[in-house]
Amino acid sequence: MNFTGQTALVTGASTGIGTVFAERLAEQGAHLILVARSADRLHALADRLRAAHGIRADVVALDLSTPGAGERLVAHVADLGRTVDILINNAGFATHGDVADADPARLQAQIQLNCAAVVDLTTRFLPAMTARGRGAVVNVASTAAFQPVAHMAVYSASKAFVLAFTEALWSETRPTGVKVIAICPGATETPFFEVVGAEEASFGRRRTPEQVVATTLRGLANGCPSIVDGRTNATVATLQRFLPHRAVLGIAERTVRPRA
Ligand SMILES: NC(=O)c1ccc[n+]([C@@H]2O[C@H](COP(=O)([O-])OP(=O)(O)OC[C@H]3O[C@@H](n4cnc5c(N)ncnc54)[C@H](OP(=O)(O)O)[C@@H]3O)[C@@H](O)[C@H]2O)c1
């Protein structure tokens, strides 16, 4: 895709993979709308990218897990006089621990952010893209989407939702000129695991957010419905399809089992 002069809205742009999406797109001449809760970080990023690349960068500080957030974001974008050409649904978080011990509000917020906000923002921004016959929607899923993961039940289910939703959307939008892709990163070196608060949630060698974004842009250029970041992650995702399902559930459980 040619990103020059396009406007990309990136959720979760204040840290990690979202920041790198913003950086790569700005380097290629895209204007940005940066969304997350941390206004200071977003303004610092917007200032840096404006100065480095001469692009326009706006900031919307918003908690996307709250009711009505999507509507407020659309109104804000309209007030800015912007049109969204590329939507990157990247904001997300995980919790670690058993459902029986979990804070119900925290699990609800996870579903709101990881699933409901992805559907809501896609539904709100997609029609204008299809009307123009161009644009892109990038949804950040995870390798956790490929099997249920005990002790991270809601997170893995939320990412399975994102993957299924995105691949269906890819089929729906094929005739429209709008590109849709789900990116499935494995463990990636970002503040994600500080938010999770449990090192056990991380398995395998961590890749970099730069690698994740490069894989995404390659998949987008190739018209893939989804892509796994990293050869090892892709191999594991493929091989486990040939194992008995109970074995897959057991391996996943042992991999992230809370340490005593
Ligand atoms: N890192 C990994 O190993 C990994 C692996 C697979 C998939 N992923 C996925 O990759 C995506 C990005 O994660 P990351 O690794 O870059 O983690 P991260 O550094 O923790 O970034 C998460 C981003 O989401 C934003 N966010 C969190 N809650 C929000 C809310 N309620 N409203 C709006 N924004 C919110 C955070 O900003 P504020 O705190 O400022 O709001 C931050 O910008 C997530 O969807 C994650 O599930 C990560």
The ligand as an SDF file (V2000), in Angstrom:
LIG
                    3D

 48 52  0  0  0  0  0  0  0  0999 V2000
    3.3790   -8.0300   23.6530 N   0  0  0  0  0  0  0  0  0  0  0  0
    2.9650   -9.2410   23.3590 C   0  0  0  0  0  0  0  0  0  0  0  0
    3.6160  -10.2510   23.7130 O   0  0  0  0  0  0  0  0  0  0  0  0
    1.7220   -9.4380   22.5260 C   0  0  0  0  0  0  0  0  0  0  0  0
    1.5250  -10.7080   21.9370 C   0  0  0  0  0  0  0  0  0  0  0  0
    0.3930  -10.9080   21.1650 C   0  0  0  0  0  0  0  0  0  0  0  0
   -0.5270   -9.8950   20.9960 C   0  0  0  0  0  0  0  0  0  0  0  0
   -0.3060   -8.6780   21.5940 N   0  0  0  0  0  0  0  0  0  0  0  0
   -1.3270   -7.6470   21.3860 C   0  0  0  0  0  0  0  0  0  0  0  0
   -0.7100   -6.5070   20.8360 O   0  0  0  0  0  0  0  0  0  0  0  0
   -1.4920   -5.3560   21.1430 C   0  0  0  0  0  0  0  0  0  0  0  0
   -0.5710   -4.2610   21.6330 C   0  0  0  0  0  0  0  0  0  0  0  0
    0.0450   -4.6970   22.8270 O   0  0  0  0  0  0  0  0  0  0  0  0
    1.5300   -4.3100   23.2300 P   0  0  0  0  0  0  0  0  0  0  0  0
    2.3180   -5.5600   23.3050 O   0  0  0  0  0  0  0  0  0  0  0  0
    2.0390   -3.1920   22.4280 O   0  0  0  0  0  0  0  0  0  0  0  0
    1.2590   -3.8950   24.7610 O   0  0  0  0  0  0  0  0  0  0  0  0
    1.3430   -2.4780   25.4850 P   0  0  0  0  0  0  0  0  0  0  0  0
    2.6860   -1.8750   25.2710 O   0  0  0  0  0  0  0  0  0  0  0  0
    0.8680   -2.7220   26.8760 O   0  0  0  0  0  0  0  0  0  0  0  0
    0.2970   -1.5680   24.6820 O   0  0  0  0  0  0  0  0  0  0  0  0
   -1.0800   -1.5800   24.9080 C   0  0  0  0  0  0  0  0  0  0  0  0
   -1.6500   -0.2830   24.3880 C   0  0  0  0  0  0  0  0  0  0  0  0
   -3.0570   -0.2850   24.5920 O   0  0  0  0  0  0  0  0  0  0  0  0
   -3.4420    0.9120   25.2560 C   0  0  0  0  0  0  0  0  0  0  0  0
   -4.5920    0.6770   26.0990 N   0  0  0  0  0  0  0  0  0  0  0  0
   -4.7030   -0.1790   27.1450 C   0  0  0  0  0  0  0  0  0  0  0  0
   -5.9210   -0.0790   27.7020 N   0  0  0  0  0  0  0  0  0  0  0  0
   -6.5910    0.8720   27.0030 C   0  0  0  0  0  0  0  0  0  0  0  0
   -7.8930    1.4170   27.0940 C   0  0  0  0  0  0  0  0  0  0  0  0
   -8.7530    1.0160   28.0390 N   0  0  0  0  0  0  0  0  0  0  0  0
   -8.2600    2.3770   26.2010 N   0  0  0  0  0  0  0  0  0  0  0  0
   -7.4030    2.7890   25.2450 C   0  0  0  0  0  0  0  0  0  0  0  0
   -6.1600    2.2970   25.0950 N   0  0  0  0  0  0  0  0  0  0  0  0
   -5.7630    1.3460   25.9730 C   0  0  0  0  0  0  0  0  0  0  0  0
   -2.2170    1.2810   26.0970 C   0  0  0  0  0  0  0  0  0  0  0  0
   -2.1650    2.6760   26.3370 O   0  0  0  0  0  0  0  0  0  0  0  0
   -2.6740    3.4200   27.6690 P   0  0  0  0  0  0  0  0  0  0  0  0
   -2.2250    2.6040   28.8390 O   0  0  0  0  0  0  0  0  0  0  0  0
   -2.0240    4.7480   27.5490 O   0  0  0  0  0  0  0  0  0  0  0  0
   -4.1590    3.4960   27.5230 O   0  0  0  0  0  0  0  0  0  0  0  0
   -1.0920    0.9320   25.1250 C   0  0  0  0  0  0  0  0  0  0  0  0
   -0.8940    1.9770   24.2180 O   0  0  0  0  0  0  0  0  0  0  0  0
   -2.5400   -5.8140   22.1690 C   0  0  0  0  0  0  0  0  0  0  0  0
   -3.7780   -5.9940   21.5100 O   0  0  0  0  0  0  0  0  0  0  0  0
   -1.9970   -7.1460   22.6510 C   0  0  0  0  0  0  0  0  0  0  0  0
   -3.0170   -8.0180   23.0810 O   0  0  0  0  0  0  0  0  0  0  0  0
    0.7860   -8.4310   22.3480 C   0  0  0  0  0  0  0  0  0  0  0  0
  1  2  1  0
  2  3  2  0
  2  4  1  0
  4  5  1  0
  4 48  2  0
  5  6  2  0
  6  7  1  0
  7  8  2  0
  8  9  1  0
  8 48  1  0
  9 10  1  0
  9 46  1  0
 10 11  1  0
 11 12  1  0
 11 44  1  0
 12 13  1  0
 13 14  1  0
 14 15  2  0
 14 16  1  0
 14 17  1  0
 17 18  1  0
 18 19  2  0
 18 20  1  0
 18 21  1  0
 21 22  1  0
 22 23  1  0
 23 24  1  0
 23 42  1  0
 24 25  1  0
 25 26  1  0
 25 36  1  0
 26 27  1  0
 26 35  1  0
 27 28  2  0
 28 29  1  0
 29 30  1  0
 29 35  2  0
 30 31  1  0
 30 32  2  0
 32 33  1  0
 33 34  2  0
 34 35  1  0
 36 37  1  0
 36 42  1  0
 37 38  1  0
 38 39  2  0
 38 40  1  0
 38 41  1  0
 42 43  1  0
 44 45  1  0
 44 46  1  0
 46 47  1  0
M  CHG  2   8   1  16  -1
M  END
$$$$
